[in-house]
């Protein structure tokens, strides 16, 4: 289900975009932020934006958003587990 929202932006911003371009840019930004924060999966992000997972991963890469978000401790633990096998 889609839900429309209304936001107010300064004219300096809205002048930089065509209306449809602004809408898609804001949608893309919101989805990328939610994925980056771990509130949305990359698969769901791809689905919302109408992309394949590969296209979405390329988009994430172009915004320097990591595919996986591990803490140093989680990474160390996983390396130790792999070395033990």
MODELLER restraints for C-alpha pairs under 7 A, 6 or more apart:
rsr = mdl.restraints
at = mdl.atoms
rsr.add(forms.Gaussian(group=physical.xy_distance, feature=features.Distance(at['CA:28:A'], at['CA:49:A']), mean=6.94, stdev=0.5))
rsr.add(forms.Gaussian(group=physical.xy_distance, feature=features.Distance(at['CA:31:A'], at['CA:45:A']), mean=5.84, stdev=0.5))
rsr.add(forms.Gaussian(group=physical.xy_distance, feature=features.Distance(at['CA:34:A'], at['CA:40:A']), mean=5.37, stdev=0.5))
rsr.add(forms.Gaussian(group=physical.xy_distance, feature=features.Distance(at['CA:35:A'], at['CA:41:A']), mean=5.76, stdev=0.5))
rsr.add(forms.Gaussian(group=physical.xy_distance, feature=features.Distance(at['CA:35:A'], at['CA:42:A']), mean=6.08, stdev=0.5))
rsr.add(forms.Gaussian(group=physical.xy_distance, feature=features.Distance(at['CA:35:A'], at['CA:45:A']), mean=6.93, stdev=0.5))
rsr.add(forms.Gaussian(group=physical.xy_distance, feature=features.Distance(at['CA:36:A'], at['CA:65:A']), mean=6.40, stdev=0.5))
rsr.add(forms.Gaussian(group=physical.xy_distance, feature=features.Distance(at['CA:43:A'], at['CA:53:A']), mean=6.09, stdev=0.5))
rsr.add(forms.Gaussian(group=physical.xy_distance, feature=features.Distance(at['CA:46:A'], at['CA:52:A']), mean=5.97, stdev=0.5))
rsr.add(forms.Gaussian(group=physical.xy_distance, feature=features.Distance(at['CA:46:A'], at['CA:53:A']), mean=5.63, stdev=0.5))
rsr.add(forms.Gaussian(group=physical.xy_distance, feature=features.Distance(at['CA:46:A'], at['CA:56:A']), mean=5.30, stdev=0.5))
